[in-house]
């Protein structure tokens, strides 16, 4: 009796093992064939007929308008103060227009002292030349005079740098807001002047830089209007605000919007690879498993799982290589009622 019980248990274990083995095999095979999943009577759904058409690889992003010809005017004299501002932000200027003027009491005193030092050197040089002085003394006086004159010239040039002129025709996009007499620190920006006729759209794109290439077409949107552009420059692996990133530069092709502002943010999309007459479905119809991709097909009122092989994948469409035929209906936006 004990032996019979052991045989029955052994046979039962083998049977269960074969059963679950068969289930595992069937589940694996379902990855490569259509499988009946459920009736659709209890679901809300929409369908799309598999068709042939254009698939375009696009990447959408935002960028900021920058000038390709920007000039930044800095204060280079420690302790300088504002004497006068001649323009305001957004003012249009011509090359050579005066922008602002600073002054430095310390520099003025230094120049006056240096002028006196030059006079002393001149007197000494003239005196030795009129006397029967040693040739070495005369040479030393000559060199000293030349040195003091050059030092004065450097100080006068530094003083000239306190008056700022526009180096180009352009627009004042930033201007100091100090009041008269306020101290302006060394290396402070006095003004930023941009050539608004020579502009580009710049975008920090990070890891998506691999989707871009030179000569790539772009569509730039400004106030509901679309403008053609082209990628003219790509900077990879640069540091922006201490973070490693990449930048892409897009220029307008034929025409550009009126009244564009520097630093203005604009939406754009770049257009990459295109395929014509490709078998396609909407991207939201595609499901991604661990090692395969699949869709749900509507057939005789039933929802069937179908494995597919895909090609180009975009935000809008997915190219179907195999697994579907034209005019078959795929299901998307499935919701329980």
C-alpha positions in Angstrom: 0.0 0.0 0.0 2.8 2.4 0.9 4.6 1.7 -2.4 1.4 2.4 -4.4 1.0 5.8 -2.7 4.6 6.7 -3.5 4.0 5.8 -7.2 0.9 7.9 -7.3 2.8 10.9 -5.8 5.6 10.5 -8.3 3.3 10.3 -11.3 1.4 13.4 -10.1 4.6 15.4 -9.7 5.7 14.4 -13.3 2.3 15.5 -14.6 2.4 18.9 -12.9 5.9 19.4 -14.2 4.9 18.6 -17.8 1.8 20.9 -17.4 3.8 23.9 -16.2 6.5 23.2 -18.8 3.9 23.3 -21.5 2.5 26.5 -20.2 5.9 28.2 -20.2 6.5 27.0 -23.8 3.1 28.3 -24.9 3.8 31.7 -23.2 7.1 32.0 -25.1 5.5 31.0 -28.4 2.9 33.8 -27.8 5.8 36.3 -28.3 5.9 35.4 -32.0 2.3 34.7 -32.9 -1.2 36.4 -32.6 -2.8 35.5 -29.3 -6.5 35.9 -28.4 -6.6 38.1 -25.3 -10.1 39.4 -24.6 -13.5 40.4 -25.9 -13.8 44.2 -26.5 -17.4 44.6 -25.3 -16.3 46.0 -22.0 -13.7 48.4 -23.4 -13.6 51.9 -24.9 -11.2 52.0 -27.7 -10.1 53.6 -31.0 -8.5 52.0 -34.0 -6.2 53.1 -36.8 -5.9 51.4 -40.2 -2.4 50.6 -41.0 -1.4 52.7 -44.0 1.5 53.8 -46.1 2.9 57.4 -45.9 5.7 59.7 -44.8 7.6 59.2 -41.6 9.8 62.1 -40.5 12.3 62.1 -37.7 11.8 65.3 -35.8 13.2 66.7 -32.5 11.4 69.5 -30.8 13.0 72.0 -28.4 13.3 75.7 -27.3 16.1 78.0 -27.9 17.1 81.7 -27.4 17.9 84.4 -29.9 21.6 85.4 -29.8 23.6 87.9 -31.8 26.5 86.6 -33.8 28.1 90.0 -33.3 28.0 90.9 -29.7 30.2 93.4 -27.9 30.5 93.8 -24.2 32.0 97.0 -22.8 33.8 96.6 -19.4 35.2 99.0 -16.9 38.9 98.5 -16.6 39.8 101.2 -14.0 39.5 100.3 -10.3 37.4 102.8 -8.4 36.0 104.6 -11.4 32.6 106.3 -11.1 29.8 107.1 -13.4 29.9 110.5 -14.9 27.2 110.2 -17.6 25.0 107.7 -19.5 24.2 108.8 -23.0 21.9 105.9 -24.0 19.3 103.6 -22.5 18.6 99.9 -22.9 17.0 99.1 -26.3 18.5 102.2 -27.8 19.7 101.9 -31.4 23.2 103.1 -31.9 25.7 103.8 -34.7 29.3 102.8 -34.7 31.2 105.5 -32.9 28.3 106.8 -30.8 29.2 107.6 -27.2 27.6 105.2 -24.7 28.8 106.3 -21.3 31.6 108.2 -19.5 33.3 107.4 -16.2 35.9 109.3 -14.2 38.5 108.4 -11.6 39.9 111.0 -9.2 42.8 108.7 -8.4 43.7 108.3 -12.1 43.5 112.1 -12.6 45.9 112.7 -9.7 48.3 110.0 -11.1 48.3 111.7 -14.5 49.0 115.1 -13.0 51.9 113.7 -11.0 53.3 111.9 -14.0 53.2 115.1 -16.1 55.4 116.7 -13.5 57.7 113.7 -13.5 58.1 114.1 -17.2 58.9 117.8 -16.9 61.6 117.0 -14.3 63.1 114.4 -16.7 63.0 116.9 -19.6 64.8 119.5 -17.6 67.4 117.1 -16.4 68.0 115.8 -20.0 68.3 119.4 -21.4 70.7 120.4 -18.6 73.1 117.5 -19.2 73.1 118.1 -22.9 74.1 121.8 -22.4 76.9 120.8 -20.0 80.1 118.9 -20.6 78.5 115.8 -18.9 79.6 112.2 -19.0 78.1 110.4 -22.0 76.7 107.7 -19.7 74.9 110.4 -17.6 73.4 111.9 -20.8 72.3 108.4 -22.0 70.7 107.7 -18.6 68.8 111.0 -18.8 67.6 110.3 -22.3 66.3 106.8 -21.3 64.7 108.1 -18.2 62.9 110.8 -20.2 61.7 108.2 -22.7 60.4 105.9 -19.9 58.5 108.7 -18.1 56.9 109.8 -21.4 55.7 106.3 -22.1 54.4 105.9 -18.6 52.4 109.1 -19.1 51.1 107.9 -22.5 49.8 104.7 -20.8 48.0 106.7 -18.2 46.4 108.9 -20.8 45.3 105.9 -22.7 43.8 104.4 -19.6 41.9 107.7 -19.1 40.6 107.5 -22.7 39.2 104.1 -21.8 36.8 105.7 -19.3 34.8 107.0 -22.3 32.9 104.2 -24.1 31.9 104.2 -27.7 29.8 101.8 -29.7 32.1 99.6 -31.9 29.2 98.6 -34.2 25.8 99.6 -35.5 23.4 97.8 -33.2 21.1 97.9 -30.2 21.9 98.4 -26.5 20.6 95.2 -25.0 22.0 95.8 -21.5 23.0 99.1 -19.9 24.3 99.8 -16.4 21.6 101.2 -14.1 24.0 103.1 -11.7 23.4 106.7 -10.9 25.9 109.5 -11.4 28.8 109.3 -9.0 28.2 105.6 -8.2 31.3 103.5 -8.1 31.7 100.9 -10.9 33.9 98.0 -10.0 36.6 96.8 -12.3 35.3 94.3 -14.9 31.7 95.4 -14.4 29.7 95.5 -17.6 29.0 99.0 -18.7 26.9 98.0 -21.8 26.1 95.1 -24.1 25.7 96.0 -27.8 24.2 93.4 -30.2 23.9 93.4 -34.0 20.3 92.4 -34.3 20.6 91.9 -38.1 23.1 89.1 -37.5 21.3 86.7 -35.2 21.0 83.0 -34.5 18.8 80.7 -32.4 20.9 78.9 -29.8 19.7 75.9 -27.8 21.4 73.8 -25.1 20.5 70.2 -26.1 22.5 67.9 -23.7 22.5 64.3 -24.6 20.2 64.7 -27.6 23.1 66.2 -29.6 23.4 62.9 -31.5 20.1 63.7 -33.2 21.6 66.8 -34.9 23.9 67.3 -37.8 25.2 70.3 -39.8 22.9 71.4 -42.6 19.8 69.9 -40.9 16.6 71.6 -41.7 14.6 73.4 -39.0 11.3 75.0 -38.5 11.2 78.0 -36.1 7.9 79.3 -34.6 7.4 82.9 -33.7 4.0 84.3 -32.8 2.2 81.5 -34.6 4.2 81.9 -37.8 6.7 79.3 -39.1 10.1 80.2 -40.5 12.7 78.0 -42.2 16.1 77.5 -40.6 19.2 75.4 -40.9 21.7 74.0 -38.3 25.0 75.8 -38.9 27.0 75.0 -35.8 27.1 72.2 -33.1 29.2 72.6 -30.0 29.7 69.3 -28.1 30.8 68.7 -24.6 31.0 72.3 -23.5 30.6 73.6 -19.9 27.5 75.8 -19.3 27.1 77.2 -15.8 29.4 74.4 -14.5 27.4 71.6 -16.2 28.6 69.6 -19.2 26.3 70.1 -22.1 26.1 70.7 -25.9 24.7 73.5 -28.0 23.2 73.8 -31.4 23.0 77.0 -33.5 20.2 77.5 -36.1 20.2 80.4 -38.6 17.1 81.6 -40.4 17.1 80.7 -44.1 15.1 83.1 -46.2 13.5 85.5 -43.9 13.2 86.1 -40.2 10.5 87.6 -38.0 10.3 91.3 -37.4 10.9 92.7 -33.9 12.9 89.8 -32.6 14.5 90.4 -29.3 17.8 89.2 -28.1 17.4 86.4 -25.5 13.8 85.8 -26.7 12.8 82.1 -26.3 11.4 80.4 -29.5 10.1 77.0 -30.1 11.7 75.0 -33.0 11.9 71.5 -34.4 14.6 70.0 -36.5 13.9 67.6 -39.4 16.1 64.6 -39.7 15.6 61.3 -41.7 12.6 61.0 -43.9 10.9 57.8 -45.4 8.3 57.9 -48.1 5.6 55.3 -48.6 6.5 53.5 -45.3 4.1 51.1 -43.6 3.2 52.9 -40.4 1.1 53.1 -37.3 0.8 55.8 -34.6 3.5 55.6 -32.0 0.9 55.2 -29.2 -0.2 51.9 -30.7 3.2 50.3 -30.1 3.9 48.4 -26.8 7.4 47.5 -25.7 8.1 44.3 -23.8 11.5 43.2 -22.5 12.8 41.6 -25.7 10.0 42.3 -28.3 7.5 44.8 -29.4 3.8 44.2 -30.0 0.4 45.8 -30.9 -3.2 45.0 -30.4 -5.1 44.2 -33.6 -8.9 44.3 -34.1 -10.1 41.1 -35.8 -13.7 39.9 -35.9 -14.6 42.1 -32.9 -11.8 40.6 -30.8 -8.5 42.1 -29.5 -5.5 40.1 -30.6 -1.9 40.6 -29.5 0.5 40.7 -32.5 4.3 40.9 -32.3 5.9 43.3 -34.8 9.3 44.3 -36.1 9.8 48.1 -36.3 12.1 50.4 -38.2 12.1 54.1 -37.8 10.4 55.4 -34.6 9.3 59.0 -34.2 7.0 60.8 -31.8 4.2 60.5 -34.3 4.6 57.3 -36.2 6.4 53.9 -36.1 7.6 52.2 -39.2 6.4 48.5 -39.5 8.9 46.1 -41.0 6.9 42.9 -40.4 3.9 41.7 -38.4 1.2 43.9 -39.9 -0.3 44.5 -43.3 -1.8 47.6 -44.9 -5.4 48.3 -43.9 -5.3 46.0 -40.8 -6.8 47.8 -37.8 -4.7 48.3 -34.7 -6.2 49.4 -31.4 -5.1 52.3 -29.2 -6.4 54.4 -26.3 -7.9 51.4 -24.6 -10.0 52.3 -21.5 -12.2 50.2 -19.2 -15.9 51.3 -19.3 
